C-alpha cells in the first residue's frame, strides 16, 4: 500500500513545476525521500539557500499536490534551507520559518506549552513527563501529552496502548488515555520500526503531530522531548510559543554537565527554564526500605541554585515507578496514595503555579542552523 501511495505522490509532483526552470520538482531532483506511514506523507524539497524565500509557494503547491493522492490523510513538505536576511547588527541570520505547514499557526487552542527535557538519555525524563501530565490532569486541567522523540518514542508503552489514531475530515484524532490527549509517532508506526530520518523529516513529523492533530482547547501541553539539543528541540522552540522548559537530571556530575547544555540551549532561543527536577535522587530498597544515594544526592538542587533557577523537587529511584511505567499505568494513577505519587503531584502543582504566574519568554525567538 505504501509503495502505491509513494508512486502516486511522485506522479502528482510531476505537475508541480519550478517557475524559474520550468522543470517539475521530480525532474530537477528537488524531492528527497518520500516517507509514508499510515497515510501520513512527508518529504523534503532541497532548494538553493538563496531561493528559499521565493520557493515557499512551490513548497505549498507540492504539499497540496501530495495531499490529493488517494490514501493520503495528510502531507507535510519542508525545505532543507532556511531563509537568510541581513540584519543591522551583523552578518546574515536565518529568519524564523513559517509557524507550520502552509504557514498555519500551530496549537492555537493550547494555553501553555511546556517542554520536559534533559541533556542526555537514561535520566527518567519520559517517566517524569508522563506522571506530571497525569498529575496535572488530576487537578482538573485539560492536558495534552506530545511525544517529540521521533527516533525512540516511549509514550505507547507508558500509556499502555498501541491504539492507532483515527482521521476525521483529514484531521488526526489524538489518543485519549488516563485523562490526557496524547500523540506519538509510536502510535502511527509499527512498534519495532526503525525511524531512519534526516533532520527535515523529523521537523516535518513534529509539525504534523502539532498542526494536523485535533488537539482542541487545552490548558497545558506537556512535551516529552528527546534527549540532547538537536532538531526536535530547535523545531519546538521555533514553531510554537513555549511557556518554558523543565530540565530533568540525575544527581551525578556527568548528568548535570549535560543538563547545563540543555539549559544553555533553551536560553539561546529565549525559552525560559522553569526549573530543575532531580530524578533518581535516592534509592529505597523494596525489601527493607533502606535509603542509598547511589548517584549522589542534591546535585540538581545545587546546580539550580548556581544557575539562579528554581528547584522543582526530587524523585526517588523506586521499583514501583519502573513497574507501573512498564505496565502502562503511571504511578500517579496506579498508586495514588504512595509517597512517589505525592511527589509527582507536588512538582506538578509547583509547575502549574509558575505557569499561571505568567512566566514568558524574554524576547524574540531566533533560528539556529
C-alpha positions as CSV (number, residue, x, y, z in Angstrom):
1,X,0.0,0.0,0.0
2,X,2.8,2.4,0.9
3,X,4.6,1.8,-2.4
4,X,1.4,2.6,-4.3
5,X,1.0,5.9,-2.4
6,X,4.6,6.8,-3.0
7,X,4.2,6.3,-6.7
8,X,1.0,8.3,-6.7
9,X,2.7,11.2,-4.8
10,X,5.6,11.2,-7.3
11,X,3.2,11.3,-10.2
12,X,1.3,14.2,-8.6
13,X,4.5,16.1,-8.1
14,X,5.3,16.0,-11.8
15,X,2.7,18.7,-12.2
16,X,4.5,20.9,-9.7
17,X,7.0,23.0,-11.6
18,X,9.7,25.4,-10.7
19,X,8.7,28.7,-12.3
20,X,12.3,29.6,-13.0
21,X,13.4,26.4,-14.8
22,X,10.0,25.0,-15.9
23,X,11.0,21.6,-14.7
24,X,9.0,19.6,-12.2
25,X,10.3,19.1,-8.7
26,X,10.8,15.4,-9.7
27,X,12.7,16.2,-12.9
28,X,15.1,18.7,-11.2
29,X,15.8,16.3,-8.3
30,X,14.4,18.6,-5.6
31,X,12.4,15.8,-3.9
32,X,14.2,13.9,-1.2
33,X,13.0,10.5,0.1
34,X,9.2,10.3,0.3
35,X,8.1,8.7,3.5
36,X,4.6,7.2,4.1
37,X,3.3,6.0,7.5
38,X,-0.4,5.0,7.8
39,X,-1.4,7.7,5.3
40,X,0.9,10.4,6.6
41,X,3.2,11.6,3.9
42,X,6.4,13.5,4.5
43,X,9.3,14.6,2.2
44,X,11.7,17.5,1.8
45,X,12.5,19.8,-1.0
46,X,16.2,20.5,-1.4
47,X,16.4,24.1,-2.6
48,X,19.3,26.6,-3.1
49,X,19.6,28.8,0.0
50,X,19.3,32.0,-2.0
51,X,16.0,30.9,-3.5
52,X,14.3,29.6,-0.3
53,X,12.1,32.7,0.1
54,X,10.8,32.7,-3.5
55,X,10.2,28.9,-3.4
56,X,7.8,28.9,-0.4
57,X,4.9,28.9,-2.9
58,X,6.4,25.9,-4.6
59,X,6.6,24.1,-1.2
60,X,2.9,24.8,-0.6
61,X,2.0,23.6,-4.1
62,X,3.9,20.3,-3.5
63,X,2.1,19.8,-0.2
64,X,-1.3,20.4,-1.9
65,X,-0.5,18.0,-4.7
66,X,0.6,15.2,-2.4
67,X,-2.5,15.6,-0.3
68,X,-4.7,14.9,-3.3
69,X,-3.4,11.4,-3.8
70,X,-5.8,8.6,-2.8
71,X,-4.9,7.1,0.6
72,X,-3.1,10.2,1.8
73,X,-4.5,11.5,5.1
74,X,-2.2,14.5,5.3
75,X,1.1,15.7,3.7
76,X,3.9,17.7,5.1
77,X,6.7,19.2,3.0
78,X,9.6,21.1,4.4
79,X,12.5,22.9,2.7
80,X,16.1,21.9,3.6
81,X,17.4,25.5,3.5
82,X,16.3,28.4,5.8
83,X,15.8,31.9,4.5
84,X,18.5,34.5,5.2
85,X,18.3,38.2,5.7
86,X,20.8,40.9,6.6
87,X,20.5,42.4,10.0
88,X,21.9,45.8,11.1
89,X,23.8,44.1,13.9
90,X,25.9,41.8,11.8
91,X,26.0,39.0,9.2
92,X,23.1,37.2,7.7
93,X,20.9,35.2,10.2
94,X,18.1,32.9,9.5
95,X,14.6,34.3,9.9
96,X,12.0,32.3,11.7
97,X,10.4,29.7,9.4
98,X,6.6,29.7,8.9
99,X,4.9,28.5,12.1
100,X,3.8,25.3,10.4
101,X,2.8,23.6,7.2
102,X,1.4,26.1,4.8
103,X,2.1,28.9,7.3
104,X,-0.6,27.7,9.7
105,X,-0.5,28.6,13.4
106,X,0.4,25.5,15.4
107,X,-1.5,24.6,18.6
108,X,-3.7,27.7,18.7
109,X,-6.0,26.3,21.3
110,X,-3.3,25.4,23.8
111,X,-2.8,28.0,26.6
112,X,0.6,26.7,27.9
113,X,3.2,24.5,26.3
114,X,5.9,23.0,28.5
115,X,8.9,21.1,27.3
116,X,10.3,18.4,29.6
117,X,13.9,18.0,28.5
118,X,17.2,16.5,29.5
119,X,20.8,16.9,28.3
120,X,21.2,13.1,28.0
121,X,19.2,9.9,27.9
122,X,18.6,7.5,30.7
123,X,17.6,10.0,33.4
124,X,13.9,9.1,33.6
125,X,12.7,12.1,31.6
126,X,9.8,10.3,29.9
127,X,8.6,8.7,33.1
128,X,8.7,12.2,34.7
129,X,6.8,13.8,31.8
130,X,4.0,11.2,31.8
131,X,3.5,11.3,35.5
132,X,3.5,15.2,35.6
133,X,0.9,15.2,32.8
134,X,-1.4,12.8,34.6
135,X,-0.9,14.8,37.8
136,X,-1.9,18.0,36.0
137,X,-5.0,16.3,34.6
138,X,-5.9,15.1,38.1
139,X,-6.1,18.8,39.1
140,X,-9.0,19.2,36.6
141,X,-6.9,20.7,33.8
142,X,-7.3,19.9,30.1
143,X,-3.9,18.3,29.3
144,X,-2.2,17.2,26.2
145,X,0.9,15.0,26.0
146,X,3.1,15.1,22.9
147,X,6.0,12.6,22.5
148,X,8.5,14.6,20.5
149,X,11.1,11.7,20.4
150,X,10.8,10.5,16.8
151,X,13.6,8.0,17.0
152,X,12.7,6.5,20.4
153,X,9.1,7.0,21.2
154,X,8.1,5.7,24.6
155,X,4.5,7.0,25.0
156,X,2.7,3.9,23.8
157,X,4.4,1.7,26.4
158,X,4.0,4.2,29.2
159,X,0.3,4.8,28.5
160,X,-0.4,1.1,27.9
161,X,-1.9,1.3,24.5
162,X,-1.0,0.5,20.9
163,X,-4.2,2.1,19.6
164,X,-4.0,3.7,16.1
165,X,-5.3,7.2,15.7
166,X,-8.3,7.8,13.5
167,X,-8.6,10.5,10.9
168,X,-11.9,12.6,10.8
169,X,-12.2,15.0,7.9
170,X,-8.4,14.9,7.3
171,X,-7.7,15.7,11.0
172,X,-5.9,13.1,13.1
173,X,-7.6,12.4,16.4
174,X,-5.3,12.2,19.4
175,X,-5.3,9.1,21.6
176,X,-7.4,9.6,24.8
177,X,-5.8,7.8,27.8
178,X,-5.8,8.5,31.5
179,X,-7.5,11.8,31.2
180,X,-5.0,13.0,28.6
181,X,-5.0,13.7,24.8
182,X,-1.8,12.1,23.6
183,X,0.1,11.7,20.4
184,X,3.4,9.9,19.5
185,X,5.0,8.7,16.3
186,X,4.8,5.4,18.1
187,X,1.1,5.3,17.6
188,X,1.5,5.8,13.8
189,X,4.2,3.1,13.0
190,X,4.8,-0.4,14.0
191,X,6.4,-0.9,17.3
192,X,9.8,-2.1,16.0
193,X,10.1,0.2,13.0
194,X,13.4,2.0,12.9
195,X,12.9,5.7,12.1
196,X,15.9,6.4,9.8
197,X,15.1,10.0,9.0
198,X,17.1,13.1,8.4
199,X,16.6,16.3,10.2
200,X,14.0,17.8,7.9
201,X,11.8,14.7,8.2
202,X,11.9,14.9,12.0
203,X,10.8,18.5,11.7
204,X,8.0,17.6,9.4
205,X,6.8,14.8,11.7
206,X,6.7,17.1,14.7
207,X,4.8,19.7,12.7
208,X,2.3,17.1,11.6
209,X,1.7,16.0,15.2
210,X,1.2,19.6,16.3
211,X,-0.6,21.1,13.3
212,X,-2.6,18.3,11.9
213,X,-3.8,16.7,15.1
214,X,-7.2,17.7,16.5
215,X,-5.9,18.8,20.0
216,X,-8.8,21.2,20.6
217,X,-8.7,23.5,23.6
218,X,-6.1,22.6,26.3
219,X,-4.9,24.3,29.4
220,X,-1.5,22.8,29.1
221,X,0.5,20.6,26.8
222,X,3.4,18.6,28.2
223,X,6.0,17.8,25.5
224,X,8.3,14.9,26.2
225,X,11.5,16.0,24.4
226,X,14.2,13.6,23.1
227,X,17.5,13.8,24.9
228,X,20.1,16.2,23.8
229,X,19.9,19.5,21.9
230,X,19.1,18.6,18.3
231,X,16.5,19.1,15.6
232,X,13.4,18.4,17.8
233,X,14.4,20.9,20.4
234,X,15.0,23.6,17.8
235,X,11.8,22.8,16.0
236,X,9.7,23.1,19.2
237,X,11.4,26.4,20.2
238,X,10.9,27.9,16.8
239,X,7.5,26.7,15.8
240,X,5.4,27.1,19.0
241,X,5.3,29.7,21.8
242,X,6.8,27.5,24.6
243,X,5.9,28.8,28.0
244,X,9.0,27.2,29.3
245,X,11.2,24.1,29.8
246,X,11.7,21.8,32.7
247,X,15.1,20.1,32.9
248,X,15.3,16.6,34.4
249,X,18.7,15.3,35.7
250,X,20.1,12.8,38.0
251,X,22.4,14.0,40.8
252,X,25.8,12.9,39.5
253,X,28.2,15.3,37.8
254,X,28.1,13.6,34.4
255,X,24.3,14.1,34.0
256,X,24.5,17.6,35.4
257,X,27.1,18.6,32.8
258,X,24.6,17.6,30.1
259,X,21.8,19.3,31.9
260,X,23.7,22.6,31.7
261,X,23.9,22.2,28.0
262,X,20.1,21.9,27.9
263,X,19.7,25.0,30.0
264,X,22.0,27.0,27.7
265,X,20.2,25.7,24.6
266,X,16.9,27.0,25.8
267,X,18.4,30.3,26.9
268,X,19.8,30.8,23.4
269,X,16.4,30.6,21.8
270,X,14.8,32.7,24.6
271,X,12.7,29.9,26.2
272,X,12.6,30.3,30.0
273,X,13.8,27.4,32.1
274,X,11.0,26.9,34.7
275,X,13.2,24.8,36.9
276,X,15.2,21.6,37.5
277,X,14.0,18.2,38.8
278,X,16.3,15.7,40.3
279,X,15.3,12.2,39.4
280,X,16.7,9.0,40.9
281,X,17.7,11.3,43.8
282,X,18.0,8.4,46.2
283,X,17.3,4.6,46.1
284,X,15.0,2.9,48.5
285,X,15.4,-0.9,48.9
286,X,11.9,-2.5,48.3
287,X,12.6,-5.2,50.9
288,X,13.9,-3.2,53.9
289,X,13.3,0.4,52.9
290,X,17.0,1.4,53.4
291,X,18.0,4.5,51.6
292,X,21.1,4.8,49.5
293,X,22.3,7.8,47.5
294,X,23.8,5.6,44.7
295,X,24.0,8.5,42.2
296,X,24.8,11.1,44.9
297,X,22.2,13.4,46.2
298,X,21.4,17.1,45.9
299,X,23.4,17.8,42.7
300,X,20.5,19.2,40.8
301,X,19.4,21.4,43.7
302,X,22.9,22.8,43.9
303,X,23.1,23.3,40.2
304,X,19.7,25.1,40.1
305,X,21.0,27.5,42.8
306,X,24.2,28.1,40.9
307,X,22.3,28.9,37.7
308,X,19.7,31.0,39.5
309,X,16.9,28.6,38.6
310,X,14.0,27.2,40.7
311,X,14.4,23.6,42.0
312,X,11.1,21.9,41.5
313,X,11.7,18.8,43.5
314,X,13.4,15.4,43.8
315,X,12.1,12.0,42.9
316,X,13.4,8.7,44.2
317,X,14.6,5.6,42.4
318,X,11.9,3.1,43.4
319,X,10.9,-0.2,41.8
320,X,7.2,0.7,41.8
321,X,7.8,3.7,39.5
322,X,9.5,1.4,36.9
323,X,7.0,-1.4,37.3
324,X,3.9,0.9,36.8
325,X,5.5,2.6,33.9
326,X,6.3,-0.7,32.1
327,X,2.7,-1.8,32.9
328,X,1.3,1.2,31.1
329,X,-0.3,2.9,34.2
330,X,1.7,5.8,35.6
331,X,2.2,5.5,39.4
332,X,0.2,8.7,40.0
333,X,-2.8,6.6,38.9
334,X,-1.6,3.1,39.8
335,X,-0.8,4.0,43.4
336,X,-2.2,7.5,44.1
337,X,-1.7,7.3,47.9
338,X,2.0,6.4,47.6
339,X,4.8,8.7,48.5
340,X,6.1,8.7,44.9
341,X,2.7,9.8,43.5
342,X,2.6,12.6,46.1
343,X,6.0,13.9,45.0
344,X,4.9,14.0,41.3
345,X,1.7,15.8,42.3
346,X,3.6,18.4,44.3
347,X,6.0,19.1,41.4
348,X,3.1,19.3,39.0
349,X,1.4,21.8,41.3
350,X,4.6,24.0,41.6
351,X,4.9,23.9,37.8
352,X,1.3,25.0,37.2
353,X,1.6,27.8,39.7
354,X,4.7,29.1,37.8
355,X,2.8,28.9,34.5
356,X,-0.2,30.7,36.0
357,X,2.2,33.4,37.3
358,X,2.8,34.4,33.7
359,X,6.4,33.4,33.1
360,X,7.0,34.4,29.5
361,X,9.9,34.4,27.0
362,X,12.2,37.4,27.4
363,X,12.4,38.3,23.7
364,X,12.0,37.2,20.1
365,X,13.0,33.7,19.2
366,X,15.9,33.1,16.9
367,X,16.5,30.2,14.5
368,X,19.8,28.3,14.9
369,X,21.1,26.2,12.0
